[in-house]
Amino acid sequence: MKTDFEAYYASLRRQALRQMEARQRECSALDPAFDALQAKRSRAFSMPAQGAKLTLSTVRLEEEALLKRYGLPKDYLQPLYRCPLCQDTGYVGSPLKRKCACRLKLEQQDRAEAGRINERETFEAFREDIYPDQASKQNGLKIMAFCQKYADSLPAPKIPQLYIYGLAGRGKSFMGNAIAARAIQRGIDTLRLTAYRMTEEVMAGFSANSSPLPRFVQVPLLVLDDLGTEAMIPNVTAETLFAIADQRSAGRLPTVYISNLTPDELTERYGERIASRITDGAITRTIRYSGNSLRTSKGDGR
Ligand SMILES: [Zn+2]
């Protein structure tokens, strides 16, 4: 599940080089003098150090003059890195290297994303001995088998939406997390968050002038947990949920809703317009956790 930062930076550098090579080809078509300078530069590498240095700086000046003649910026034939500080290596400083600001920011974002998936709550980590009785166990295992099949059929399951509900402490959140974790393992971009967090992020987006809504609406798998426990903030909660439910159901995008509310209670809280999209029988499998509370009372209680 961990992001490979080295590979990421390597791909940025490759991209910078590819784009530079394209500009080189463009210049060489423009004027053969560019090629001549390039040849001169290549020869410099077989010269003794002092002479090489002099030649390279002369070539550089001539090249800048030539670029100027064509109205091109003087760094046009240099690789243009996304981060000029570290030249897309992720590190700055010599000989003692330290992480560049761009990399620290990236790692921070990565932690925030990964923090939404609990790596201990997976299908692999599921234990059957948490059920207090046979009936609960039967119900739980059936749901588990279905959810696992759903996760393995992503990104295009036959039934795109799940509405999982039941009382607290039955393992609903565990199941939502397990689906998200499996999806991520399988390389599917996934977002798992609580409805509380959803409204928080929308509110934060107002002040930062960057709405998280496009991501909520478009991410290939959305797992929305704890639906019904968030505050009903006027003009935010219901509007956000409607945008998500409307666009995701219309696009048949895989979405897992998890709630303590029965479908009737869902309608009561959010209204028909929203609830019908979340529990639409044509695209949604509604799953009820019956049975008694699990033995793992130490957990998050959900
Ligand atoms: Zn950097």
Boltz pocket constraint, residues with backbone or C-beta under 6 A from the ligand:
constraints:
  - pocket:
      binder: B
      contacts: [[A, 83], [A, 84], [A, 85], [A, 86], [A, 87], [A, 88], [A, 89], [A, 90], [A, 91], [A, 100], [A, 101], [A, 102], [A, 103]]
      max_distance: 6.0
